[in-house]
């Protein structure tokens, strides 16, 4: 088997949350390009349908499941339905990440719980159910999308780093608990990416200048530049990578 064969995902089934646009879509697209059948999830059916159509136009295999990951029971039902329909689940990418940029004092307890529910608890629940399926198969790939903000912090952005650092802890716990069953668990920590969500920021002259000063590559990342990291961690090429956080930020987090 050549090294290129180890990147093949032919016959694999993957679930990508927040897969309708941005980084989630590009990661899903990379998996389908390598042969996987991908289920895209998100809250908006129309956005998901457009994403599925784009993937199918490129010859990939995908379908959509519209639900809110904060609804834990809905997520469990999707995992169970997927397993029943396909008889397997090989790859889970927990990509959803809501952002609420406010100082801590501005958050009520309900606000905190809502953000933690969406960004962290949903991933814990989906990972638990997916990992048990993968354990039975003797093979699986669990991938969480964290953030460089999981190990850094900014004023006025209090809870998002809490959730993202929690995801790092989850990834490492899963790596230890399920590694013996052929299931690896890793994370991708993106930096500044010019996604639809960040369009206002990435088009702002001040933020363009900030990227030139702060990012060694002197620019924002393009969404498709996340794809290689996802494909690597999802494939057999990463069979001995476990409990790792792969930073994809153009070098931003290592610059003094």
Helices and strands as residue ranges (DSSP letters): G 5-7, E 13-16, H 22-33, E 37-42, H 45-57, E 61-66, H 72-86, E 91-94, G 104-106, H 109-116, I 117-121, H 122-137, E 140-145, G 148-150, H 160-178, G 179-181, E 183-190, H 199-202, H 205-214, G 223-226, H 227-234, G 236-238, E 245-248, G 252-254
